[in-house]
Amino acid sequence: QVQLVESGGGLVQPGGSLRLSCAASGFPLDYYAIGWFRQAPGKEREGVSCINSSDGSTYYADSVKGRFTISRDNAKKTVYLRMNSLKPEDTAVYYCAAERQYVGGTECGQLRYYYWGQGTQVTVSS
């Protein structure tokens, strides 16, 4: 049974940091791209970052570039999103998602993700 479980969200002051975790089970993480998405109240879901399975290359949305870092630990079956210099506009529910990826196939930023976690709330406020 495929499962993705996010954790690490919470309330943080502007300028603060959080590290989100996405724990995967039920599938071989090594062969899957992982994406982080977020959805703020009244807004559409947007892609934040993703990491490819083959070489660990990454993608970041312009809004988080230079502040967020995605990484993966296949041995622990976990993907992380380190978020620094947080802003109130980063407030959202953050989701991780997984999709099977093939060598020479679609980059993580262009994939349509099939498996999704339940999300973790991030609130940036003073």
C-alpha positions in Angstrom: 0.0 0.0 0.0 1.5 3.3 -1.1 1.6 5.9 1.6 3.1 9.4 1.9 3.1 11.1 5.3 4.2 14.7 5.7 5.4 16.1 9.0 7.3 19.1 10.3 4.7 21.9 9.7 3.8 24.4 12.3 3.7 28.1 13.3 6.8 30.1 12.7 7.7 33.8 12.7 8.7 35.6 9.5 12.3 34.9 8.8 12.2 31.6 10.6 12.9 28.1 9.3 11.1 24.8 9.2 12.1 21.4 7.8 9.3 19.3 6.3 9.6 15.5 5.9 7.8 13.2 3.6 8.0 9.6 4.7 7.3 7.1 1.9 6.2 3.5 2.2 4.8 0.8 0.0 7.0 1.5 -3.1 10.7 1.8 -4.0 11.4 5.5 -3.5 14.6 5.2 -5.5 12.6 5.0 -8.7 10.2 7.8 -8.0 10.3 11.5 -8.4 9.0 13.5 -5.4 7.4 16.9 -5.5 6.4 19.3 -2.9 3.2 21.4 -3.5 1.3 23.9 -1.5 -2.2 25.3 -1.4 -3.1 28.5 0.5 -6.7 29.3 1.3 -8.6 30.5 -1.7 -5.7 29.8 -4.0 -4.9 27.1 -6.5 -2.3 24.4 -5.6 1.2 25.3 -6.8 4.3 23.4 -7.3 7.1 24.4 -4.9 10.0 22.0 -5.6 10.8 18.5 -6.8 13.6 16.1 -7.1 14.4 13.6 -9.8 15.0 10.0 -9.0 17.9 9.3 -11.3 20.4 11.9 -10.5 18.8 13.9 -7.7 18.5 17.0 -9.8 16.0 19.5 -8.5 13.5 22.2 -9.5 12.3 25.2 -7.5 9.5 27.7 -8.1 10.8 31.2 -8.5 9.0 32.2 -5.3 11.1 29.9 -3.2 14.4 29.8 -5.1 17.3 30.5 -2.8 15.2 29.9 0.4 14.0 26.3 0.1 16.1 23.2 -0.4 14.8 19.8 -1.3 16.7 16.6 -0.6 16.1 12.9 -0.4 17.4 10.0 1.6 16.5 6.9 -0.2 17.8 4.6 2.6 15.4 6.3 5.0 12.7 6.5 2.4 12.3 10.2 3.2 12.3 13.4 1.3 12.9 16.7 3.0 12.1 20.3 2.3 14.2 22.8 4.2 12.5 26.2 4.3 14.5 29.2 5.4 13.7 32.9 5.5 10.0 32.1 5.6 7.5 34.8 4.6 3.8 35.2 5.5 3.0 34.4 1.8 4.5 30.9 2.4 1.6 30.1 4.6 -0.2 27.1 3.1 -0.9 23.4 3.5 2.2 21.6 2.0 1.8 18.3 0.3 4.3 15.8 -1.0 3.6 13.7 -4.1 5.3 10.8 -5.8 5.4 9.5 -9.4 7.3 6.7 -11.0 10.1 8.0 -13.1 12.0 6.3 -15.9 15.5 7.0 -17.2 15.4 9.5 -20.0 11.8 10.3 -19.2 9.9 13.3 -18.0 11.6 15.7 -15.6 10.0 16.0 -12.2 8.8 19.5 -12.8 6.7 18.3 -15.7 5.3 15.1 -14.2 1.7 14.5 -13.3 1.8 13.0 -9.8 -0.4 10.1 -8.8 0.4 9.5 -5.1 -0.3 12.2 -2.6 0.1 12.7 1.1 -2.5 14.3 3.4 -0.6 17.6 3.9 1.0 19.5 6.7 0.0 23.1 7.7 2.7 25.8 7.6 1.8 29.1 9.1 4.1 32.1 9.0 3.0 34.8 11.2 4.2 37.2 14.0 
